[in-house]
Amino acid sequence: MHYMILAYRPDGPNPEHPEELEKLETAFRLYECNLRDGGHLVASAQFGQASECTRFVWATGGTHRASSHPADRLFGMFLIDVKDRDEADQLASRCPGSPGVTVELRKASAPPAEIR
């Protein structure tokens, strides 16, 4: 089974406290290593600033509008391979956080495409 762990943090001046962001980034790298060493990591990514983001919202009729100011920013993601939901919950609960960070766990309904 595959699950996606998504980590969000509030948008705003980034970082307000550079040392806190550095600690969080270090913790995410260690978490990624632990997932890999445990044989659970399929893919991962850490994302850039929300100020560099463009969000597209589609409306009826196929038109869309672009926005560059999401309320929360996706900080990182981890695609994991686990035996069941309990194992996914356990691994997601170990994802590092700090005040304002939200971690979301979602089941991936299809196996990941092979990257060539």
C-alpha positions in Angstrom: 0.0 0.0 0.0 1.1 3.5 -0.7 0.4 6.6 1.3 1.4 10.3 0.9 2.6 12.3 3.9 2.1 16.0 3.2 3.6 18.7 5.4 2.2 22.2 5.4 3.3 25.3 7.2 1.6 28.7 7.3 2.8 31.2 4.8 4.4 34.4 5.9 7.8 35.9 6.3 10.1 32.9 5.8 11.8 32.4 8.0 10.7 34.6 10.9 13.3 32.7 12.9 16.0 31.3 10.6 17.4 28.9 13.2 13.9 27.3 13.6 13.5 26.7 9.8 17.1 25.3 9.7 16.2 22.8 12.5 13.0 21.8 10.7 14.8 21.3 7.4 17.5 19.2 9.2 14.7 17.1 10.9 13.0 16.5 7.6 16.3 15.3 6.0 16.8 12.9 9.0 13.2 11.7 8.7 13.7 11.1 5.0 16.8 9.0 5.8 14.9 7.0 8.4 12.1 6.2 6.0 14.6 5.2 3.3 16.6 3.1 5.8 13.4 1.4 6.9 12.5 0.5 3.3 9.4 2.7 3.3 10.4 5.6 1.1 9.3 5.6 -2.5 9.8 9.3 -3.3 10.1 12.6 -1.4 10.5 16.3 -2.1 11.0 19.6 -0.2 9.3 22.5 -1.9 10.3 26.2 -2.3 8.7 29.4 -1.0 5.0 30.0 -1.4 6.0 33.3 -3.0 7.4 31.2 -5.9 4.1 29.3 -6.2 1.3 29.7 -8.7 -2.1 28.1 -7.9 -4.5 27.5 -10.7 -8.2 27.2 -9.9 -10.5 25.8 -12.6 -14.1 27.1 -13.0 -17.1 25.8 -14.9 -16.4 25.9 -18.6 -12.8 25.0 -18.4 -11.5 28.5 -17.6 -9.0 29.0 -14.8 -7.5 31.8 -12.8 -4.0 31.9 -11.3 -3.2 33.0 -7.8 0.2 33.4 -6.2 -0.8 33.7 -2.6 -1.9 30.3 -1.0 -2.8 30.5 2.7 -0.6 27.5 3.6 2.3 26.3 1.8 3.2 22.7 1.0 6.6 22.3 2.7 7.4 18.7 1.7 6.0 15.3 0.8 6.9 11.7 1.3 5.4 8.8 -0.7 5.7 5.7 1.5 5.2 2.0 1.0 3.6 0.3 4.0 1.8 -3.0 4.9 -1.4 -1.2 6.2 -3.0 2.0 7.5 -1.7 1.4 11.0 1.9 1.4 9.8 1.3 4.5 7.7 -0.2 6.3 10.8 2.8 5.3 12.9 5.3 6.6 10.3 3.3 9.9 9.7 3.1 10.6 13.4 6.9 10.7 13.4 7.1 13.4 10.8 8.9 16.4 12.3 6.9 19.5 13.1 7.0 22.9 14.7 4.3 25.4 15.8 1.9 25.9 12.9 3.1 22.8 10.9 0.3 20.5 9.7 1.0 16.9 8.6 -1.6 15.2 6.4 -1.7 11.5 5.5 -3.5 10.3 2.4 -3.8 6.9 0.8 -2.5 6.8 -2.8 -5.1 4.9 -4.8 -2.8 3.8 -7.5 0.8 2.6 -7.4 3.4 5.3 -8.4 4.3 5.4 -12.0 7.8 4.2 -12.8 10.3 7.0 -13.4 12.5 6.4 -16.4 
